[in-house]
Amino acid sequence: MGKNNIKTSEDAEMPSFNYKSYSIDEILAAGGTTAFADKMGKSAKALEDALKRLPKDAFLTEEEFLKAMETLNESK
């Protein structure tokens, strides 16, 4: 099969990313990370609240974390 004969499913959904990225220059121009976050309407408290709302199984167990760190260290 050549590159011209690639078929995709009609039902396949394209991912929609709703995140905008900002450059370091934009963040520094806003006055630094804290000022940038304030201007974006973000706060440490809001992040903490969002993390508390996540289900317990959304986080790695200690064993999963150690395995992930081992894998990362091996791939350096």
Residue, then its C-alpha position, 0 to 999 in steps of 0.5 A: m500500500g502506497k502513501n496515496n492509498i491511505k484510507t481513514s475511517e469516516d467516524a474517526e474524530m480529529p483531536s481538538f486541542n483547546y490549549k494555547s501555548y505561550s513563549i517565554d518572552e510573552i510570559l516575561a513580558a507579562g511580568g513573570t510567571t505569577a503575574f502571567a498567571d494572574k492576568m490569565g485568571k489562574s491561581a494556585k488555589a484553583l489548581e489545588d481545587a482542580l487536583k482535589r476533584l480528580p478521582k483517586d485512580a487518576f494518580l500513579t501509585e507509589e509502585e507505578f511512580l517508581k517504575a516510571m522513574e526507572t524507565l525515564n532514567e534508563s532512556k536518558 
